[in-house]
Amino acid sequence: MISGPTYQPPSMKSVSIIVPTYRDEGLHECVQSLLAQDYPGNLEILVVNNDPDHPVALPDPRVRVIEEAVPGSYAARNSGLDAATGEIVAFTDSDCIAEPDWISKAVAAIDATGADRIAGEVRLFRTRDFPSLAEMYEISTGFNQRRNASNGVSVTANLVATRNVFSHVGKFDSGLLSGGDIEWNQRATRAGYSIVYAPDAIVLHPARATVAELMRKARRIAGGRLSMKTRRELKLIRLAIPSPGLIKDILAAKTMHPLYKPPVILLAFFLRLYAFACGFLIYIGIASPQRS
C-alpha cells in the first residue's frame, strides 16, 4: 500500500534506532543527526560495531555501542534487535543523515495509517559541486522507496517497523551480506504485515562518487542474491538485465542534462554485466560473496 498521509502529532511510543557500522567515517555525523531528533517520546540509539578490532568511540551517554563480531550488517542489526527495548524499531545506515523530524514523521505515519512498516524517503545527495557520472547514475536510480513500498519491501537505510512484526516474522537472515532487508520485508509482506511509503520521513544518503564504488556495490548485491538458496539460476539471469524501471528512471531524471543520459544508461548496462560476472563466479564456486 502506498500513501502520503496527513501527519498528526506523533504518539509517545518508545522508539529504538539501530545503526550498524563497519569502519564508517560518516558515523559521527549520522549519530549527531539522530541525537538532534525532535521526537517527544522515549528514544534510544543503538550503534552496532561490526568490526570489534576497531572500537567505536561515542562518548555521548544517549548512545549505546554494541559489538558484533559476526561479519555482515544483518548480523549487526540482529544484535541491535536483541538489545532494543522500543515498541517501534527504526533502521538507518551509518553514512546516512536523518532529518530532525525523521522519527516524528515515521511514527505519525504509523499512527495515521495503522501500517506495520514504514518505507521512508531516502534522498541521495552528491558530495562534489560538479557531479560525476557515477553520482548521476546513483541519484537517478537509487533507493526508489515509493516503488519499494508498492512491492512490499523497503531498504534498511530508512525502515521503521513495529516490534510486533519482528516478534512474528523473525529477524534478518544473518547469513546474507547483501539483500537481507529485501528478504526480510518479503517475509513480512507474505505474512500479511502492511507497509506504507512515507515521503516526509527523510534520511539523506551520499551518492557513490566513482564507478569503482558502484562496482563494489554491484558485486555485493550479486553476492547477496546468489547467497539465497532458492531460484538461484533466475536470480543470476536477472543480474545481467537492467530493469525497465531503472532505465525509465534515468530517462525521467529532471536534474540530468539529456546529453548525459546515454552514457549513464551505458553505465547501467556495464554494471549489470559486471554483477552477472560476479554472480556467475559465485554460482560455480570460484568466488564467494563480499561485504563490500
N, C-alpha and C positions, 0 to 999 in steps of 0.2 A: 504494500500500500504506500502511495506517495501522498504527502500532504505538506502544505505550507500553513501550519496552524497559526491562529491569532494567539500570541503569547500572553499568558496571565502571570501574575506574581508567582514564583515557584513555591512549592510546598517546602516543608522543613525536613524532608527525607535526608538521612545521612548518606554521604557520598564518599566512596574511595576512588582515588585516581591512581592508576597503575602505569608506571613508565619503565619499560625495560631499557637497559643501556649497555653498550659494548664499546668502550673506548671512544665515546662520542664527545667531541669538543663543544658541541652545542648544548650539552646537558644543562649547564648553569643558567643559560638564557631561558631554556624551557622551564626549569624549576621556578625561576623568578616570575614567569608569566602565570604559573599555577598558584604561587603564593599571592598573586595580585587578583585572584578571582573574587568577584563581588557576591558570591553565593552566601546567603544569610544562615544557612543550616550548617550542620556539622560536616566538616570536610577534612579527610586525611589524604596525605600524599605519600605514596609508596614508590620508591625508586629501587628497581631490582638490578643489581650489578651482575652482568653475565660474564665478567672476567675478574674473578676474585684475586688474581695475581696483580691486578691494577686497582687498588682501593679507590673508592669514590669518596671525596671529602665534601660533605654538605652539612655545614655546622648549624644550620637553622633547625631548631628543635621541632618545628612543624613538619619536617620531612623525615621519614623513616627509611633507612637504607637496608635492603635485604641482599644477601649474597646467594647466588645460584650458580653452581659450577657446571651443571649440565648444559652443553652448548645449545644455543638457539633461543630466539626471542619468545617462542611459545612456551618453552620450559620456564623461562623467566616470568612470563605473565601468569603461569600457573602457580608459581611461588607467591606472586603478589596476591592472587586469588585466595590462597591458603591463609594469608595474613590479613586480608581485608575484612573490615567489620561493617562496611556501609550497606545500606539497603539497595543502593544503586552503585554500579561499578562503571567507571569511565576509563577508557584507554586512549593514550596518545603515544607518539614516538618521541625519543629523546632529542631529535633535531627539529621538533615542531615548536611553535609558539602559539599559545592559546590566547584568543581574545578574552578580555577581562570578564565578559558575561557568558563565556562558553558553557560553564556548568549550569548557570541560572537558566539559560535558554534551553539547554538539553532537558533539564528536569521539568521545566514548564511545558515542553513539548510532550513529555511522557504524561504529565497531568492532563493536558488539554486533549490528547488523543487516546489515552489508555493503552498506548503501544508498549510492548515489552522491550523493544530495542529502538535506538535512535542511530541513524546514519547521519552524522553531522557533516557539514561542508568542510572540505579540505581545499584550501586556497593556496595554489602554488605561487611562489614569487621568485624572481631572479636575483642573483647576488652581484650582478655587474650592470653597468649603465647600458652597454650595448649587448643584447642577448646573443649567446652562441647558438649554433644550430641545435645542439643538444637541449638547451633550455627552451628553445621554441618548440621542439618536439614534445618535451615533457609537459610544458604549460598547456599545450593544445590537446594532449591526450591523457594526462594523468588524473587519477582519482575522481572519476565522474560518479559522485555519491548519489546523485538523483537516479542515474541508471542502475547503480548497485542496489539501491533500495527497491527499485522496481523488480529486480531479480532476486530479492530476498536476502541480500548479503550486504556487508559493509567492511571496509578496511579498518584495521585497528589503529590507524592514525587518528581516527575520530569515531569511536564506537562507544556508545553508552547503553547499558542494559540493566534491567532489574536483576538482583541477585537470584531471584526465583528461577530465572532461565538457566543459570549455571547449575542450580541445585537439581534440575530435572534433565538437562541436556548433557551435563558433564563439562569438563574443562577442555582446553585446547589439546590437540594431538601434539605432544611434546617431541615426538619423533620427526616432525616436519621442520625444516629450516626455512621454508617459504610456503605461502598459501594456506597456512593454518587458520588465518582469520576467515577466509572464504569457506574452508571446510567446516569450521565450527558453525558459521552462520547458516550454511546449507542444512546442517543437522537441526539447528533451531527452527528453521523455516519448515522443514519436514515434520517437526514435532508440533507445528501449529502456532508458534510464537510469532507475533506480528513485528513488523519493522516499518518505521516512518522516516522519511528524509526530512531533516531539519536544517533549512538553508541558513538560518540565523545563528546556529550553534557552530561557531567557526574556529578552526585551528589553521595556522599558516605553516606551510611546508616548503623548504627551499627546493627549487628545481635543480636537478643534476646538471652540472655545467659542462661536462665533457662527454664525448662519445664513449670513452673508456669507462666512465661511471655507468652509463646506460648499458654497456656490455656486461658489466659485473651484475647489474640488476637482472638482465635477461638470463644470465647463467644461473643466478639464484632462483629465479622463477621457474626455469626449466627443471632444476633440481627438485624444487618443491612439488611440481606436478608429477614428475616421474617417481617421486617417493611414495605417492599414493598407490595403493595396491590394485585398484580397480581401473579397468578401461585404459590401461597404460598406452596401448597402441593408438587409440583415438586421441589421447592427450598429446602424444608425440606428433601426430599428423597436424593437429590444431596449432602446435607451436610454430609451424612454418608459414601459416597463412594469417596475415593481418586481418582482423575482423572488419566488416563493413562499417561498424560504428566507429572504429579508430580512424579509418580514412575519412569518414564523414566529419569527425571532429576536427581533423586537420584542415579540410576544405572550408569548414564553417568558422574557423578561428578569426575573430574580428580584429585582434591585435597584431596579426601577422600579415606582412605585405604579401600580395599574391605571388610575387617573384620567388619568395622563399618556400612556398608550399610544395612545388615539385621536389626540391632536394629533401625536404622534411619527409615527404612520402617515400622517397627512395631510402632514407634512413630507416623508416618504419619497416620496409621490406628487408633491409640488411639485418636489422636487429632480430626479426623473426627467423631468418635463415640461420643466424648465429645461435639463437636459442634452440632451434631444431638440431643443429650440430652438437651443441652441448647435451641436449636431451638424448640424442642417439647414442653418444658415448656412454652416458649413464645407463641407458636401456641395455646395451650389450655388455655392460660390466667393466668397461675400461676406465671410466671416471666415476666419481662419487659426488653427491650434492654438496654445494658450498654455501656457507652462510653469508658470504659477501663476494 
